[in-house]
Amino acid sequence: MRFLDLQPLERLPDLLATADIHLLPQRADAADPALCESLGAAGYLYAQAHLDSKAVLGRFEADLRAVVGV
C-alpha cells in the first residue's frame, strides 16, 4: 500500500492505470495529517488481521471443516 501526496490532475490517468484499488481524495484539505495517520494505521492493522492470505485461508478452512463436520 502506498500513500501519495495530492498529485497533479494530469497524472491521474497514469496513477489509475497502475493500481488495483484506488482512494482518491482530490482536495488538498480533505483530511488533517493526524487523522490521516490514525486512519491509515487502523486500516493497515485491519488488513493484516482480516485480509492477509493466512487469515483468509484460515477462515476458509474453518468454514469447510464446519460444513463437513470435522
NUVEXSE-727314 format. One line per field, with one value per atom (N, C-alpha, C): atom name; x, y, z; residue in one letter. Coordinates in steps of 0.2 Angstrom, whole numbers, always signed. Layout:
BEGIN
atom <- [CA | ...]
X <- [X | ...]
Y <- [Y | ...]
Z <- [Z | ...]
res <- [A | ...]
END
This chain:
BEGIN
atom <- [N | CA | C | N | CA | C | N | CA | C | N | CA | C | N | CA | C | N | CA | C | N | CA | C | N | CA | C | N | CA | C | N | CA | C | N | CA | C | N | CA | C | N | CA | C | N | CA | C | N | CA | C | N | CA | C | N | CA | C | N | CA | C | N | CA | C | N | CA | C | N | CA | C | N | CA | C | N | CA | C | N | CA | C | N | CA | C | N | CA | C | N | CA | C | N | CA | C | N | CA | C | N | CA | C | N | CA | C | N | CA | C | N | CA | C | N | CA | C | N | CA | C | N | CA | C | N | CA | C | N | CA | C | N | CA | C | N | CA | C | N | CA | C | N | CA | C | N | CA | C | N | CA | C | N | CA | C | N | CA | C | N | CA | C | N | CA | C | N | CA | C | N | CA | C | N | CA | C | N | CA | C | N | CA | C | N | CA | C | N | CA | C | N | CA | C | N | CA | C | N | CA | C | N | CA | C | N | CA | C | N | CA | C | N | CA | C | N | CA | C | N | CA | C | N | CA | C | N | CA | C | N | CA | C | N | CA | C | N | CA | C | N | CA | C]
X <- [+4 | +0 | +4 | +3 | +7 | +2 | +4 | +0 | +4 | +2 | +5 | +2 | +6 | +3 | -2 | -6 | -10 | -6 | -9 | -5 | -8 | -4 | -7 | -12 | -18 | -23 | -20 | -15 | -13 | -10 | -8 | -5 | -11 | -17 | -22 | -23 | -23 | -23 | -18 | -12 | -6 | -7 | -9 | -10 | -15 | -21 | -26 | -24 | -20 | -18 | -13 | -10 | -5 | -8 | -14 | -16 | -22 | -23 | -29 | -35 | -33 | -38 | -36 | -41 | -40 | -43 | -40 | -43 | -41 | -45 | -43 | -46 | -44 | -46 | -43 | -47 | -45 | -45 | -45 | -45 | -39 | -35 | -29 | -31 | -37 | -39 | -44 | -44 | -48 | -48 | -42 | -41 | -35 | -35 | -29 | -24 | -18 | -12 | -13 | -15 | -15 | -21 | -27 | -32 | -30 | -27 | -24 | -20 | -15 | -10 | -14 | -19 | -23 | -27 | -30 | -35 | -30 | -25 | -20 | -18 | -16 | -13 | -19 | -25 | -30 | -32 | -32 | -33 | -28 | -22 | -16 | -17 | -19 | -20 | -26 | -31 | -37 | -35 | -31 | -29 | -25 | -21 | -16 | -21 | -26 | -30 | -35 | -38 | -43 | -42 | -37 | -37 | -30 | -26 | -20 | -21 | -17 | -19 | -19 | -15 | -16 | -23 | -25 | -31 | -37 | -37 | -42 | -43 | -37 | -37 | -38 | -37 | -39 | -46 | -49 | -57 | -60 | -57 | -60 | -59 | -54 | -53 | -58 | -58 | -63 | -70 | -72 | -79 | -80 | -75 | -75 | -76 | -72 | -72 | -79 | -82 | -89 | -94 | -93 | -98 | -98 | -92 | -91 | -91 | -92 | -92 | -86 | -80 | -74 | -72]
Y <- [-6 | +0 | +6 | +11 | +17 | +23 | +28 | +34 | +39 | +43 | +49 | +55 | +61 | +67 | +69 | +74 | +76 | +77 | +74 | +73 | +78 | +80 | +85 | +81 | +84 | +81 | +77 | +80 | +77 | +70 | +69 | +62 | +57 | +59 | +54 | +48 | +49 | +43 | +38 | +40 | +35 | +32 | +36 | +33 | +28 | +29 | +25 | +18 | +19 | +13 | +8 | +11 | +7 | +3 | +5 | +2 | -3 | -7 | -12 | -9 | -5 | -2 | +6 | +10 | +17 | +21 | +25 | +30 | +37 | +41 | +47 | +53 | +56 | +62 | +68 | +71 | +76 | +83 | +84 | +91 | +91 | +96 | +97 | +97 | +99 | +100 | +94 | +88 | +83 | +80 | +80 | +77 | +80 | +81 | +83 | +78 | +79 | +74 | +69 | +71 | +67 | +62 | +64 | +59 | +54 | +57 | +53 | +47 | +49 | +44 | +39 | +41 | +37 | +32 | +34 | +30 | +25 | +28 | +23 | +18 | +19 | +14 | +9 | +11 | +7 | +2 | +5 | +1 | -4 | -2 | -7 | -13 | -12 | -17 | -21 | -18 | -22 | -26 | -24 | -28 | -34 | -33 | -38 | -44 | -42 | -46 | -50 | -46 | -49 | -51 | -47 | -48 | -52 | -53 | -57 | -64 | -66 | -73 | -78 | -78 | -83 | -83 | -76 | -75 | -78 | -76 | -78 | -85 | -89 | -96 | -99 | -97 | -100 | -100 | -94 | -94 | -99 | -99 | -103 | -111 | -112 | -119 | -121 | -116 | -117 | -118 | -114 | -114 | -121 | -123 | -130 | -136 | -135 | -140 | -140 | -134 | -134 | -137 | -136 | -139 | -147 | -149 | -157 | -160 | -156 | -158 | -161 | -158 | -161 | -156]
Z <- [+0 | +0 | +0 | -4 | -5 | -4 | +0 | +0 | -3 | -7 | -11 | -8 | -9 | -8 | -13 | -13 | -18 | -25 | -30 | -36 | -41 | -46 | -51 | -55 | -58 | -61 | -68 | -71 | -77 | -76 | -69 | -68 | -66 | -66 | -64 | -69 | -75 | -79 | -78 | -77 | -76 | -69 | -64 | -57 | -57 | -61 | -61 | -65 | -69 | -73 | -69 | -64 | -60 | -54 | -52 | -46 | -47 | -42 | -42 | -38 | -33 | -29 | -28 | -28 | -28 | -22 | -19 | -15 | -17 | -19 | -22 | -19 | -14 | -11 | -16 | -19 | -24 | -21 | -15 | -12 | -7 | -7 | -3 | +4 | +6 | +13 | +15 | +11 | +13 | +20 | +23 | +30 | +33 | +40 | +44 | +44 | +45 | +45 | +50 | +56 | +62 | +61 | +58 | +57 | +51 | +46 | +41 | +44 | +48 | +51 | +55 | +59 | +63 | +59 | +54 | +50 | +46 | +43 | +39 | +44 | +50 | +54 | +56 | +57 | +59 | +52 | +47 | +40 | +39 | +41 | +40 | +45 | +51 | +56 | +54 | +52 | +49 | +44 | +39 | +33 | +35 | +40 | +42 | +46 | +50 | +53 | +49 | +44 | +41 | +33 | +30 | +23 | +21 | +26 | +25 | +22 | +18 | +15 | +20 | +25 | +31 | +34 | +36 | +39 | +35 | +28 | +24 | +23 | +22 | +21 | +27 | +33 | +40 | +40 | +39 | +39 | +34 | +28 | +23 | +26 | +28 | +31 | +37 | +41 | +47 | +44 | +39 | +36 | +33 | +29 | +26 | +31 | +36 | +42 | +45 | +46 | +49 | +44 | +38 | +33 | +33 | +33 | +33 | +39 | +45 | +51 | +54 | +53 | +55 | +61]
res <- [M | M | M | R | R | R | F | F | F | L | L | L | D | D | D | L | L | L | Q | Q | Q | P | P | P | L | L | L | E | E | E | R | R | R | L | L | L | P | P | P | D | D | D | L | L | L | L | L | L | A | A | A | T | T | T | A | A | A | D | D | D | I | I | I | H | H | H | L | L | L | L | L | L | P | P | P | Q | Q | Q | R | R | R | A | A | A | D | D | D | A | A | A | A | A | A | D | D | D | P | P | P | A | A | A | L | L | L | C | C | C | E | E | E | S | S | S | L | L | L | G | G | G | A | A | A | A | A | A | G | G | G | Y | Y | Y | L | L | L | Y | Y | Y | A | A | A | Q | Q | Q | A | A | A | H | H | H | L | L | L | D | D | D | S | S | S | K | K | K | A | A | A | V | V | V | L | L | L | G | G | G | R | R | R | F | F | F | E | E | E | A | A | A | D | D | D | L | L | L | R | R | R | A | A | A | V | V | V | V | V | V | G | G | G | V | V | V]
END
